[in-house]
Amino acid sequence: MKNKVLDYIKNVLEVPRDEYNGMPVCPFAKQERETDNIYIDNITTKNDFIICMHKFIKSGKNSAVFIQEHAEMDERDTKRYQHFLNKVLEASDQSNWKALCINPNDKLEVDGFNARALAPCFLVLINNLEDINSAHKTILNTKYFDKMDGKYKKYLGV
């Protein structure tokens, strides 16, 4: 599954798209992947979210993707689960990290393109909160969000 996740990052998230006005879905993923700064692990009953986080932090990498291969989640629950994971991070004194969930069942699209639906399985992305805030400010000054509908912008907090 790790190779499928890397393929998804490379062939979906990194590719410049017209729907994002010539920018990739995730403008910063390519640099992280090419410098081997993405930690990838599987969330299981014996290797839960907190264990994955500890292993990720020990790795010294900048970001992580946690695979939840058999998690079937309705799109209405994605944001709640993401909120729960961020509360777990806060409670475990790891609030400098932010979780973002990608659910293949999410129906969030930009001009007809749904990058989340192409994910190989349910994914939890972990990034440094300061890095996310900085990246968000950077792309706010571009045309990245121009073709997103109100639902998606609200979901992203734009």
Secondary structure by P-SEA (a helix, b strand, c coil): caaaaaaaaaccccccccccccccccccaaaaaaaccbbbbbbcccccaaaaaaaaaaacccbbbbbcccccccccaaaaaaaaaaaaaaaaccccbbbbbbbccccccccccccccccccbbbbbccaaaaaaaaaaaccccccccccaaaaaaacc
